Amino acid sequence: MTVIDAAVLERHGIAPDEYARILELMGREPNLLELGLFSVMWSEHCSYKSSRVHLKTLPTTGPRVVQGPGENAGAVDIGGGLCAVFKIESHNHPSFIEPYQGAATGVGGIIRDIFTMGARPIALLNALRFGSLEHPQARRIFEGVVSGIGGYGNSIGIPTVGGEVVFDELYAGNPLVNVLCLGIARADDIVKGAARGAGNPVYYVGARTGRDGIHGATMASAEFDESSAEKRPAVQVGDPFMEKLLLEACLEVMKTGALVGIQDMGAAGLTCSTSEMGSRGGHGMVVDVMHVPQRETGMSPYEIMLSESQERMLMVVHRGREREVEAVFEKWDLHAVKIGEVAEGDRLKIFDHGQLVGDVPNRALTDEAPVYRRPMREPEWQAEVRQLDLASLGAPPAAQGAFEALLASPTIASKRWVYGQYDHTVGTNTIAQPGLSAAIVRVKDTPVALAISVDGNGRFCYLDPHRGGMLAVAEAARNVACAGGEPIGATNNLNFGNPERPEIMWQFAEAVRGIGDACRALEVPITGGNVSLYNETEGRAIYPTPVLGVIGLLDDAEATCTRTFKQPGAFVVMLGDNRGELGGSEYLARLHGTVRGVPPALDLARERALQRLVIDLIRAGAVQSAHDCAEGGLAVTLAECAFGTGGLGLRADVPAAGDAGPYQAHATLFGESASRVVVSAAPERRAQVIEAAVAAGVPARVIGETGGARIAIAVEGTVVIDSAVDHAEQLWSTAIERRMTRGGDSGL
Amino acid sequence: MTVAVVVFPGSNSDADAYYAVSHVIGVGAVLVWHKDTELGAADAVILPGGFAHGDYLRTGAIARFSPIMGAVTRFAGRGGPVLGICNGFQVLLEAGLLPGAMVRNRGIKFVSSMVPVRVEQTDTPFSAACTGGQVLSLPIAHGEGNYFADPDVLAEIESNRQVVFRYVDGHGEATPEGNPNGSLNNIAGICNRQRNVVGLMPHPERACESSLGSHDGRVVLASVVQSLAAGAARG
């Protein structure tokens, strides 16, 4: 028998004080299997031990919330007895090590979370971060991740309908792959992951268990170093066909009413599903690993319990109704195998061929996991990076050139190269095609549709994590509002560095505080999410990057809105204030290689009024297009409204904003002030739009008119940007393709 | 009138085809499990898109052995209208009900996009309601839609007017620019010599409502209703 010494503990990522706690909870020394169970369940990835105290401060309740955090996914009421079931989850670390499979299994994992709740998945979105495309490694990871997302989603037949992709050198060693899945369930049919009723059989169904992914959760809870490439066996391999069968069979079996509870085996595999189901249901569980279908020979109980092989589910079935369940799985050529039973008490007992090999109180693995209030400290450099001295940047470049460079910046440019590889039409619910800000999917057999957006700005969070957190919520909700959706729920994916460093923990706590503040003010509850820490390579952390996914409800699936101009002669209005804020902008990063300054200010009351106004204008049919101002500022926003129209341009004249000296025009056009939306409307609607804005207390200014085939933008009467729509659109729509086919910057 | 939609394990557009037929076109539709051996009272059959049996060997290669395929083959042999969409087209090729084969898209990548498709022939049950030369806007979503056939076979299907749908450019011409996947002769869909079995890579069932970006696919599905009604009238 292995002696548990310091080396064994280190290999399991268990700190000495954590081991002392294990001894206390167990009342004896654990054996190696039991230590393995603690190792994965107490990993950061599974236990949220560093983040939990902060996550508790988030608002999670509201009149529409049917299921908050703590289950496989959250759920909000969308009327008609239906719920939107959704969650976002990361697969960052595996995607760096093996981009295709890492991303593919990330998609598979979040889909399982949704159908486990009894919901049929109808849409996928993703938020991705990569290093600069000038580098071959970033291109390779980008290509692999996009291909993996498509490979899984396209096969299983769930459309990938939207998302966002950002490129910045800081993500070169730690790409982010956050995937959101949305499903629809009848509120009465929601299934939970709890084990109840002693004597009820416990079934295993799905793929066989192999040695892949052992300690994946532990890997996701450590920084990368040079040896990380050697961890490839800890990345799992996905099988979307198996998951498609599981999806259909599970939804069918749920209709029988023979299930007590069900949970997917994701991180920490059998260990997590057995202990969490037991602990949620206030029961124990007895399993014999001998019954677990195995792909390889000679697997030890340790390996079986810790494997993270994909496409597996654990179910508790009402005793006496086993045949009903087995029959459904047989139809789908899947084998549901009984591996144990629910037991009285609170212990997870693991047998191997009838011999007890592990015996742990299941709450010790779950609820009793350590909770850390880790030390926090504002970074010493924080105040310094907020200083932005435009004068030190020298003379400003011509606005025209800056405009074209921004359009061709991969972060701003069209993501057609990406979504062209995703099946976004399967399911026949996709109303807005990808690439038009928020995604919109209808809910069949109802009048409603759902708008979804995922957003986050790591630069803003780096410069001010509290404000960055607020801005992420505001932007995602604003995008949903621009599609006509009323924000009703949110999910967050919190991607940060090593929480054992007080500066990172401070960023985390501040960002969560910002998210909470914004969610409370906008009345958008958080119903679940995911935390990904240790996104560092050789001591260099990513930007603190919270990604918010917001779901919006459209009462009328026909009353949607997109960003594109619809007719010449429409007038163009900017709703909200332009403050000429360049801090943390894409302009500064792209044109001056600097990430400095104070991110845009955000007044949550004004933000809320703006979103309400936009939703009302769309519902009233008063506006023809709506587009939020984000990366690249007003100039890029106006250009994007002209793209996809077949060359319909505009003439605009914008008042100068802010006080930026020689950078006045740049701050006006490329500054990223929050709480702004550009709308266009038919001439006869002019009074209606302006009056509605005045009544809502939202600043509104007519800045131009659609028409012609050029994008002509003046500041205070002087034209500073004048491009043919076709030319600008060409730069924007081919920028990523060019880099991927020719490699590196194509000389813009 | 009843349209049978076959469900293979891994089909993912079965529900879409069912919905388009029953809810949009408004005729009866039934889902038929691949392990069934009879089609029942079906008047037409659709093999839907997806990744039948995972497509791990070759697209459609295992599905052709599904028990239901015997009934589909007999139904086709009796002149019954059979439509294969995307993966269903691949299954028909593998089953020998249509000539040729599919290979990986030119450019290797999966292609998902709305494309113009020209109707070349209107004397099939799935194009009868179209007008010759009509250009339809239909979505494609596939990794292996690059149609291939030996030169003799290709010449034969062209001379027999078996090419029913062709990819075209914005001007309605079958140019290389209009070819999204490298298919020989810009072939998007073909029929058999008897003209009752049609396969195409684009998804008409996903383009039946304008809120989804196009309703041009409706005419393809409506065609079978029209031709069956005409057949019944001829009695």
Boltz contact constraints between the chains, C-beta under 6 A:
constraints:
  - contact:
      token1: [A, 150]
      token2: [B, 110]
      max_distance: 6.0
  - contact:
      token1: [A, 154]
      token2: [B, 110]
      max_distance: 6.0
  - contact:
      token1: [A, 155]
      token2: [B, 51]
      max_distance: 6.0
  - contact:
      token1: [A, 157]
      token2: [B, 12]
      max_distance: 6.0
  - contact:
      token1: [A, 241]
      token2: [B, 10]
      max_distance: 6.0
  - contact:
      token1: [A, 241]
      token2: [B, 54]
      max_distance: 6.0
  - contact:
      token1: [A, 244]
      token2: [B, 10]
      max_distance: 6.0
  - contact:
      token1: [A, 245]
      token2: [B, 9]
      max_distance: 6.0
  - contact:
      token1: [A, 420]
      token2: [B, 112]
      max_distance: 6.0
  - contact:
      token1: [A, 420]
      token2: [B, 113]
      max_distance: 6.0
  - contact:
      token1: [A, 421]
      token2: [B, 109]
      max_distance: 6.0
  - contact:
      token1: [A, 421]
      token2: [B, 110]
      max_distance: 6.0
  - contact:
      token1: [A, 422]
      token2: [B, 112]
      max_distance: 6.0
  - contact:
      token1: [A, 423]
      token2: [B, 112]
      max_distance: 6.0
  - contact:
      token1: [A, 423]
      token2: [B, 141]
      max_distance: 6.0
  - contact:
      token1: [A, 424]
      token2: [B, 112]
      max_distance: 6.0
  - contact:
      token1: [A, 425]
      token2: [B, 139]
      max_distance: 6.0
  - contact:
      token1: [A, 425]
      token2: [B, 206]
      max_distance: 6.0
  - contact:
      token1: [A, 426]
      token2: [B, 12]
      max_distance: 6.0
  - contact:
      token1: [A, 428]
      token2: [B, 16]
      max_distance: 6.0
  - contact:
      token1: [A, 428]
      token2: [B, 206]
      max_distance: 6.0
  - contact:
      token1: [A, 431]
      token2: [B, 211]
      max_distance: 6.0
